[in-house]
Amino acid sequence: MIQSVNNFSTWYEATTNRGAARAPLRGVVKAEVCVIGGGLAGLTTALELARRKKRVVLLEAKRLAWGASGRNGGFVSNGFAEGIENVQKRVGLEAARALYSLSKHGSEYVRREIESGDSSIRMGDGWMVALRHRDNGDLKSYCEMMARDYDEKFQFLDAEQTREKMNSMRYFESKFDASAFHFHPLRYSLMLARKAEKSGAVLHENTQAHTVQKQGNEWRVRSSEGEVITQHVVHCVSSLDRNIHKVSGRAVLPVATYVAVTEPLRQDAVRTSAAISDTRRAGNYYRLINEGRLLWGGRITTKVSEPARLASQMKGDMLAIYPQLGNPHIDYSWAGLMGYALHKMPLIGRDRHGQWFATAFGGHGMNTTAMAGQLLARAIADGDDEYRRFAPFAPLWAGGQLGRVGVQASYWWMQLRDRIDEARSR
């Protein structure tokens, strides 16, 4: 599923020193909380519980943050994968404001943890979102609505201002989010792990949880070589294991996206250090990173296997926007799986048996995993019930294989609409 050079699966792995693997679980241990899944949601939950003096054991089937948490685009911004307008239609303005505020707390958490841990993890500030068709007033109206209803101040840029930053005739108007930033997600994940261990959490790698069973007032989480006896179980496994917790697992659809990183470039195409994306239904997202390299992501699909000739396909996407880049060599290219619920909102809560879950963060997980970890830690340690704000977005069966077919068809339809909109602007 991975294609790259230098024997590293991703550029993030190539620029991170993981160190030796943490020991797998062996024997029987007792804990107050067992967290299953060592991605950003699981690591944040473990860290926040340990800070509240809870005895926490975390089990990761492979290496920490080896999935989407450590191989994504690295954009940190407020909001959710679902647009806040649709959230508001579902729950009303006041409830939507409360949810959006929680998403802001997630962004602030990431920023704060980086500042207190390793400032080199943060790689740039700001996020530009561009239109690939002429604006009919919707983007400017959206910026005004966000300022009025959600106290979120975006700067609206006309086509000339946009092209000063992104030297491409494929772009028209854009919005700039000064509160957003971008970072190295794998280094951030491993920093959280170190902080969690320093606070008392015990993290096990190469330990897949096979079963979770209730015995009396306790849960028993079994792996191939060990067992955790615990009062609470928290599932944070997203699309990589949809069987260990059926309630949330059956509600998650795996969606693939792809990332490529160029050789170091000397170019005049991307003229901003901010993160960049477009407003297409299945758009591109990219940013300049170390050594002048361009990290480019896109191509959303429900097909989980990596396509042949991925590097050349990603290069083609770059050159369609910036032909002046010439023929850059692609040093790294890889696939990643995201987990989506049908409503595109995170699944955060507790099932009727008492197991906790935090999953389905979609393509907007950097702030929402931080938000979820805090919410569940407060719920378990302090009895706080703010996590219930996500009750309107409960787990619903995603339709299995048929659901994936339907989602793929919707992506094709959205891509067709994108092409029609762009053709009208030429």
Secondary structure, 3 states (H helix, E strand, C coil): CEEECCCCCCHHHHCCCCCCCCCCCCEEEEEEEEEECCCHHHHHHHHHHHHCCCCEEEECCCCCCCCHHHCCCCEECCCCCCCHHHHHHHHCHHHHHHHHHHHHHHHHHHHHHHHHHCHHHEEEEEEEEECCCCCCCHHHHHHHHHHHHHCCCCEEECHHHHHHHECCCCCCCEEEEEEEEEECHHHHHHHHHHHHHHCCCEEECCCCCCEEEEECCEEEEECCCEEEEEEEEEECCHHHCCCCCHHHHCCCEEEEEEEEEECCCCCCCECCCCEEEECCCCCCEEEECHHHCEEEEEEEECCCCCCCCHHHHHHHHHHHHCHHHCCCCEEEEEEEEEEECCCCCCEEEECCCCCEEEECCCCCHHHHHHHHHHHHHHHHHHCCCHHHHHHHHCCCCCCHHHHHHHHHHHHHHHHHHHHHHHHHCC
